[in-house]
Structures are given as structure tokens and as C-alpha cells.
Amino acid sequence: MIKDLKNVARGVFTGAAVGAANGIFGGGGGMIAVPLLSGMMGLGGRSAHATAILVIAPVCLASAVVYAAAGYVSLPVTVPAAIGMTAGGALGAKLLNGLPLTAVKFIFVAAMLAAGIRMVLP
């Protein structure tokens, strides 16, 4: 019972951290979801990536509704981007099954580094 309660508490903390990051930054919750799901929840690499995608979907929807209600959404950009991201997401999910876990980790770290560097450069 205590172990289950600890897992629930870890899950709630992980979810709250991911949701807060997504809400504050307008995305990016998935970037912290993978390390949290691996480290705090003990999921393996592929499971952490797949679970992050599944949990981030409703978080993104909630954040999108808030941003849209505030008038921050540009529909001419949203529709083509959504089409491309949907296709890219499907391709990425298929690639996750075929790539070695080391390659997945390397690509993930490289993407996080590139995003971080891009954020601090003008």
C-alpha cells in the first residue's frame, strides 16, 4: 500500500511538473517528461518516450485552450503546422520502434541541447 501511494505521489508530481512547464513555456513539457518518467517512475527508454507522448497530449490541449482564449493563436500558422506535426509524430513513433535505444537517447539529448542553445542565442 505504501509503495503504491509513493508511486501515485511520484506520478502526480511528475504530471504537475510537466503540466506547469508546458503551460509556462507553451510547450516543452515532453522534454522534461521523459527524464522524469525514467528517473522518478522507473520506466525504460521506449516506454518513457511513448508515455510522455500520451500524457503530453491532454496537457497540450489544455494549454492550447488557454492560449487560444487569450487570443495568442494564429490560425494561418496553426493548420499547416498541425498537419506537418501530425505526420512527423506518426513517423517519429514508427522510428522509435526501429531505432536502437542508444540512438533514441542521443537524438533526444541533441534535440534538448539544440533547443537550449537556440533559446539563449539572439
C-alpha positions as CSV (number, residue, x, y, z in Angstrom):
1,M,0.0,0.0,0.0
2,I,2.8,2.5,1.0
3,K,4.7,1.7,-2.2
4,D,1.6,2.3,-4.3
5,L,1.0,5.6,-2.5
6,K,4.6,6.6,-3.2
7,N,4.1,5.7,-6.9
8,V,0.9,7.8,-7.1
9,A,2.6,10.7,-5.4
10,R,5.6,10.5,-7.8
11,G,3.1,10.3,-10.7
12,V,1.2,13.3,-9.5
13,F,4.5,15.3,-9.0
14,T,5.7,14.3,-12.5
15,G,2.4,15.3,-14.1
16,A,2.3,18.6,-12.3
17,A,5.9,19.4,-13.3
18,V,5.2,18.5,-16.9
19,G,1.9,20.4,-17.0
20,A,3.5,23.5,-15.4
21,A,6.4,23.5,-17.8
22,N,4.0,23.1,-20.7
23,G,1.8,25.9,-19.5
24,I,4.6,28.3,-18.7
25,F,6.6,27.7,-21.9
26,G,3.8,27.0,-24.3
27,G,5.2,23.5,-24.9
28,G,8.2,21.6,-23.9
29,G,6.6,19.5,-21.2
30,G,7.6,16.4,-23.1
31,M,11.2,17.4,-22.8
32,I,11.1,17.1,-19.0
33,A,8.5,14.3,-19.1
34,V,11.0,11.7,-20.4
35,P,13.7,12.2,-17.8
36,L,11.0,12.3,-15.0
37,L,9.3,9.2,-16.2
38,S,12.6,7.4,-16.5
39,G,14.1,8.6,-13.2
40,M,11.2,9.0,-10.9
41,M,8.8,6.5,-12.3
42,G,11.4,3.9,-13.4
43,L,10.2,3.5,-17.0
44,G,12.5,2.2,-19.6
45,G,13.6,4.3,-22.6
46,R,11.0,3.5,-25.1
47,S,8.2,3.3,-22.5
48,A,9.2,6.7,-21.1
49,H,9.2,8.3,-24.6
50,A,5.9,6.7,-25.6
51,T,4.2,7.5,-22.2
52,A,5.5,11.1,-22.4
53,I,3.7,11.5,-25.8
54,L,0.5,10.0,-24.4
55,V,0.5,12.2,-21.3
56,I,1.5,15.4,-23.0
57,A,-1.5,15.3,-25.5
58,P,-4.1,16.4,-22.9
59,V,-1.6,18.8,-21.3
60,C,-1.1,20.4,-24.7
61,L,-4.8,20.6,-25.3
62,A,-5.4,22.3,-22.0
63,S,-2.6,24.8,-22.6
64,A,-3.8,25.4,-26.2
65,V,-7.3,26.2,-25.0
66,V,-6.0,28.8,-22.5
67,Y,-3.7,30.4,-25.1
68,A,-6.5,30.4,-27.8
69,A,-8.9,32.0,-25.4
70,A,-6.3,34.7,-24.7
71,G,-6.0,35.4,-28.4
72,Y,-2.4,34.1,-28.9
73,V,-3.2,31.5,-31.6
74,S,-2.6,32.3,-35.3
75,L,-4.9,30.0,-37.3
76,P,-3.0,30.6,-40.7
77,V,0.1,29.1,-39.0
78,T,-1.7,26.5,-36.8
79,V,-3.4,24.5,-39.6
80,P,-0.3,23.8,-41.8
81,A,1.9,23.3,-38.7
82,A,-0.6,20.8,-37.2
83,I,-0.7,18.8,-40.5
84,G,3.1,18.6,-40.5
85,M,3.4,17.8,-36.8
86,T,0.8,15.1,-37.1
87,A,2.7,13.5,-40.0
88,G,6.0,13.9,-38.2
89,G,4.6,12.5,-35.0
90,A,3.4,9.3,-36.8
91,L,6.8,9.0,-38.5
92,G,8.7,9.5,-35.2
93,A,6.6,6.9,-33.4
94,K,7.4,4.4,-36.1
95,L,11.1,5.3,-35.9
96,L,11.0,4.8,-32.1
97,N,10.3,1.1,-32.6
98,G,13.1,0.6,-35.1
99,L,15.9,2.7,-33.7
100,P,18.3,1.4,-31.1
101,L,17.7,2.9,-27.6
102,T,21.1,4.4,-27.6
103,A,20.3,6.3,-30.8
104,V,17.0,7.5,-29.3
105,K,18.7,8.8,-26.2
106,F,21.4,10.5,-28.3
107,I,18.8,12.2,-30.6
108,F,16.8,13.3,-27.5
109,V,19.8,14.8,-25.8
110,A,20.9,16.5,-29.1
111,A,17.4,18.0,-29.5
112,M,17.3,19.2,-25.9
113,L,20.8,20.8,-26.3
114,A,19.9,22.4,-29.6
115,A,16.6,23.8,-28.2
116,G,18.5,25.2,-25.1
117,I,21.2,26.8,-27.2
118,R,18.6,28.3,-29.5
119,M,16.8,29.8,-26.6
120,V,19.8,31.7,-25.3
121,L,21.1,32.9,-28.7
122,P,19.5,36.0,-30.2
